[in-house]
Amino acid sequence: MRRPKGIKTKKSIAKRFRVTATGKVMHSSPGRRHLLSTKNAKRRRRLGKMAQLSPREAHKVILSLPWSH
């Protein structure tokens, strides 16, 4: 199906989220920018990985990223 002319990607959303080939919406975990010395190594490793967005929130993100799926 062709996309309508003039539809645009929300660039602020595109910088924060990634859509996988299977359609999952991934995001980076918050809490990884500063104050890392108070967090233990296990927590820092876990925060460094991408996390999957809930299906309810993912639907909103996919609407803002028309060319991702």
SERO-4910 file (N, C-alpha, C, O; in steps of 0.05 Angstrom, whole numbers):
BEGIN
 pado doro    nc1    nc2    nc3   cac1   cac2   cac3    cc1    cc2    cc3    oc1    oc2    oc3
  Met    A     17    -24      0      0      0      0     18     25      0     37     26     15
  Arg    A     12     44    -17     27     69    -18     21     87      5     -2     89     14
  Arg    A     41    101     14     37    121     35     26    147     23     33    154      1
  Pro    A      9    161     38      0    187     28     23    207     27     41    206     43
  Lys    A     21    225      7     42    245      4     40    265     27     19    273     36
  Gly    A     63    273     37     65    293     58     66    281     86     69    296    106
  Ile    A     65    254     89     67    243    115     96    244    124    114    237    109
  Lys    A    101    252    149    128    256    158    133    240    184    115    234    199
  Thr    A    159    233    187    168    219    211    173    239    233    184    260    228
  Lys    A    164    233    257    171    249    281    200    243    288    206    222    298
  Lys    A    217    262    283    246    258    286    253    254    316    272    240    322
  Ser    A    239    267    334    245    264    362    239    235    371    254    225    388
  Ile    A    219    223    360    212    195    366    232    177    353    241    157    365
  Ala    A    240    183    328    259    166    314    286    164    328    300    144    325
  Lys    A    294    185    342    320    185    356    319    169    382    339    160    392
  Arg    A    295    165    393    292    152    419    284    122    417    289    107    436
  Phe    A    272    114    395    262     87    393    272     74    368    278     87    348
  Arg    A    274     47    368    281     31    345    260      9    342    251     -2    361
  Val    A    252      4    317    233    -17    311    249    -41    299    263    -37    279
  Thr    A    246    -65    310    260    -88    300    246    -99    276    225    -90    268
  Ala    A    259   -119    264    247   -131    240    221   -146    246    204   -149    228
  Thr    A    218   -155    270    194   -169    278    172   -150    288    150   -159    294
  Gly    A    179   -124    290    158   -105    297    159    -96    326    142    -81    335
  Lys    A    178   -106    342    181    -97    370    192    -69    370    209    -62    354
  Val    A    183    -53    389    194    -26    393    213    -27    417    205    -33    439
  Met    A    238    -20    412    258    -20    433    266      8    441    265     27    424
  His    A    273     12    466    282     38    476    305     34    495    309     12    507
  Ser    A    322     54    498    344     52    517    333     58    545    315     74    548
  Ser    A    344     45    565    335     48    592    342     75    604    365     84    599
  Pro    A    325     87    619    332    112    632    350    106    657    350     84    667
  Gly    A    365    126    666    381    123    689    410    116    683    424    106    700
  Arg    A    419    120    658    445    112    650    464    136    644    487    132    636
  Arg    A    454    160    648    469    184    641    489    193    662    513    198    655
  His    A    481    194    687    499    205    707    493    191    734    475    175    736
  Leu    A    509    197    754    507    185    781    511    155    780    497    140    794
  Leu    A    529    146    763    534    117    759    550    105    781    550     81    785
  Ser    A    565    121    796    582    110    817    565     98    840    575     81    855
  Thr    A    540    108    843    523     97    865    509     72    857    497     58    874
  Lys    A    509     65    831    496     41    821    516     18    819    539     23    810
  Asn    A    507     -6    826    526    -28    824    530    -37    795    514    -29    778
  Ala    A    550    -54    791    557    -62    764    535    -77    749    531    -74    725
  Lys    A    521    -94    764    499   -110    752    477    -91    741    467    -95    720
  Arg    A    471    -71    757    450    -52    749    459    -35    725    443    -30    707
  Arg    A    484    -27    725    495    -11    703    494    -27    677    488    -17    656
  Arg    A    501    -53    678    500    -70    655    472    -73    644    467    -72    620
  Arg    A    453    -77    663    425    -80    655    414    -55    642    399    -56    623
  Leu    A    422    -32    653    413     -6    642    424      0    614    412     15    599
  Gly    A    447    -12    608    459     -7    582    445    -21    559    450    -13    536
  Lys    A    429    -41    565    416    -56    543    390    -43    535    377    -28    550
  Met    A    382    -48    511    356    -39    501    334    -55    513    337    -79    518
  Ala    A    311    -42    519    288    -55    531    265    -53    512    263    -34    496
  Gln    A    246    -72    515    223    -72    497    201    -55    509    196    -55    533
  Leu    A    188    -39    492    166    -22    501    140    -39    503    137    -58    488
  Ser    A    122    -31    521     97    -46    524     80    -42    498     83    -22    485
  Pro    A     63    -62    491     48    -60    467     30    -35    465     26    -24    443
  Arg    A     20    -26    487      3     -2    488     19     23    480      9     39    464
  Glu    A     43     26    491     60     49    485     72     45    457     76     65    443
  Ala    A     77     21    449     90     16    423     71     25    400     81     34    379
  His    A     45     22    404     26     30    383     28     60    378     27     69    355
  Lys    A     31     76    399     34    105    396     60    112    381     60    130    365
  Val    A     81     97    387    107    103    375    106     96    345    116    111    328
  Ile    A     94     73    338     92     65    310     76     84    294     82     88    270
  Leu    A     56     97    305     41    117    291     58    141    284     53    154    263
  Ser    A     78    147    300     95    170    295    118    163    276    132    180    267
  Leu    A    122    137    271    143    128    253    131    113    229    131     89    229
  Pro    A    120    128    210    105    115    188    121     98    170    110     80    157
  Trp    A    148    101    168    164     86    149    178     63    162    195     50    149
  Ser    A    173     58    188    189     38    202    178      9    199    192    -10    206
  His    A    153      6    190    142    -21    188    130    -26    160    120    -48    155
***
